[in-house]
Amino acid sequence: MITAILIDNVWATRKAESLNGLKFMLAEVIGGGSNEGERMVVVDIIGAGIGDRVIVTTGSSARRMLGEDAIPVDACVVGIIDEDCQFT
């Protein structure tokens, strides 16, 4: 899983039929690491919005969140971050 911030909506009027009804958003990876700043399209199934810091799962875990392994989705929002933990 990775942390990201949702920065915009993604609209696609033409897409694979299996993607109909899904909400797409543009996310930017945060939290350090070599992928920080990378952007990706994610499916939001929990009602997050622009500006929310979120937890994103990728790969087969993302498809399982949709309940169907045949859906061509690689990233899915699975949580909204309320507060960061600081470890010392």
Secondary structure, DSSP 8 states (H G I E B T S, - for coil): -EEEEEEEEE--SS--GGGTT-EEEEEEEESSSTTTT-EEEEEESS---TT-EEEEEETHHHHHHTT-TTS---EEEEEE--------
